[in-house]
Amino acid sequence: MMTLFILNDPPYGTERSYNGLRLAFALAKREGEKVRIFLIGDGAACAKRGQKTPTGYYNLESMIKGLVARNAEIAVCGSCIDARGITEAELAEGAARGNMEQLATWTTEADRVLVF
């Protein structure tokens, strides 16, 4: 079973992207589950490398690394990172530049699509 998560919200200020990644991680731990995550709009900043958060506060870069370790695929909208001045070299380890064609393909291949 393959689930696609589309995250639109920024990494901090709301908890929507955080909660989306929490659910993605819970699914990624299950046998037979494949997880893909597409970060779009302000959600693109979730994959910014070098996030520094206060001790005890969630860190979305760390969560993304944990998902990659569980074989999740992470793509970040290319035009969204360009608009925000984020380069590909600044993306978290395991996150890759994506585009609308990739999102369209992932959407048609997914058994479930969840939007946060």
C-alpha positions as CSV (number, residue, x, y, z in Angstrom):
1,M,0.0,0.0,0.0
2,M,1.4,3.4,-1.0
3,T,0.4,6.7,0.7
4,L,1.3,10.1,-0.6
5,F,1.5,13.0,1.8
6,I,1.2,16.5,0.4
7,L,2.4,19.1,3.0
8,N,1.5,22.7,2.4
9,D,2.2,24.4,5.7
10,P,5.4,25.9,7.0
11,P,7.6,23.9,9.4
12,Y,6.8,26.0,12.4
13,G,3.9,28.3,13.4
14,T,1.3,25.6,12.8
15,E,1.5,21.9,13.6
16,R,-0.1,20.6,10.3
17,S,3.2,19.6,8.7
18,Y,4.5,18.2,12.0
19,N,1.4,16.1,12.4
20,G,1.6,15.0,8.7
21,L,5.1,13.8,9.2
22,R,4.1,12.0,12.5
23,L,1.5,10.1,10.6
24,A,3.9,9.4,7.8
25,F,6.4,8.0,10.2
26,A,3.8,5.8,11.9
27,L,2.8,4.3,8.5
28,A,6.5,3.9,7.4
29,K,7.1,1.7,10.3
30,R,4.4,-0.8,9.1
31,E,5.3,-3.8,7.0
32,G,4.2,-3.4,3.4
33,E,3.7,0.3,3.6
34,K,5.4,2.7,1.2
35,V,5.4,6.5,2.0
36,R,6.0,9.4,-0.3
37,I,6.0,13.0,0.8
38,F,5.7,16.0,-1.5
39,L,6.5,19.4,0.1
40,I,4.8,22.3,-1.6
41,G,4.2,26.0,-1.0
42,D,5.4,27.0,2.5
43,G,5.8,23.3,3.2
44,A,9.0,23.4,1.1
45,A,10.8,25.0,4.1
46,C,10.2,21.8,6.1
47,A,13.1,20.3,4.2
48,K,15.6,23.1,4.9
49,R,18.9,21.8,6.1
50,G,20.3,23.1,9.4
51,Q,17.2,23.8,11.3
52,K,17.9,24.8,14.9
53,T,15.1,24.5,17.4
54,P,15.0,24.8,21.2
55,T,15.8,21.7,23.2
56,G,12.7,19.6,23.5
57,Y,11.0,21.2,20.5
58,Y,10.3,19.1,17.4
59,N,12.6,19.5,14.4
60,L,11.2,18.8,11.0
61,E,14.6,18.2,9.4
62,S,15.2,15.5,11.9
63,M,11.8,14.0,11.2
64,I,12.5,14.0,7.5
65,K,15.9,12.2,8.0
66,G,14.0,9.6,10.1
67,L,11.5,9.0,7.3
68,V,14.3,8.7,4.7
69,A,15.9,6.1,7.0
70,R,12.6,4.2,6.7
71,N,12.8,4.4,2.9
72,A,10.3,7.2,2.5
73,E,10.7,9.3,-0.7
74,I,10.8,13.0,-0.1
75,A,10.3,15.6,-2.9
76,V,10.2,19.3,-2.7
77,C,8.5,21.6,-5.2
78,G,11.3,23.2,-7.3
79,S,9.5,26.4,-8.0
80,C,8.5,26.7,-4.3
81,I,12.1,26.4,-3.1
82,D,13.3,28.8,-5.8
83,A,10.7,31.4,-4.7
84,R,11.9,31.0,-1.1
85,G,15.6,31.3,-1.9
86,I,16.3,27.7,-0.9
87,T,18.9,25.9,-3.1
88,E,19.0,22.2,-3.7
89,A,22.3,22.1,-1.6
90,E,20.3,23.4,1.3
91,L,17.8,20.6,1.3
92,A,17.8,18.0,4.1
93,E,19.6,14.8,3.4
94,G,17.4,12.5,1.4
95,A,15.1,15.3,0.1
96,A,15.2,16.0,-3.6
97,R,14.0,18.7,-5.9
98,G,10.6,17.7,-7.5
99,N,8.1,19.2,-9.9
100,M,4.4,19.1,-10.7
101,E,4.9,16.3,-13.2
102,Q,6.4,14.1,-10.4
103,L,3.5,15.1,-8.1
104,A,1.0,14.1,-10.8
105,T,2.7,10.8,-11.2
106,W,2.9,10.1,-7.5
107,T,-0.7,11.0,-7.1
108,T,-1.9,8.5,-9.8
109,E,0.3,5.8,-8.3
110,A,-0.8,6.3,-4.7
111,D,-3.4,4.2,-3.0
112,R,-4.1,7.0,-0.6
113,V,-3.4,10.8,-0.8
114,L,-3.4,12.8,2.4
115,V,-3.1,16.6,2.3
116,F,-1.9,18.6,5.3
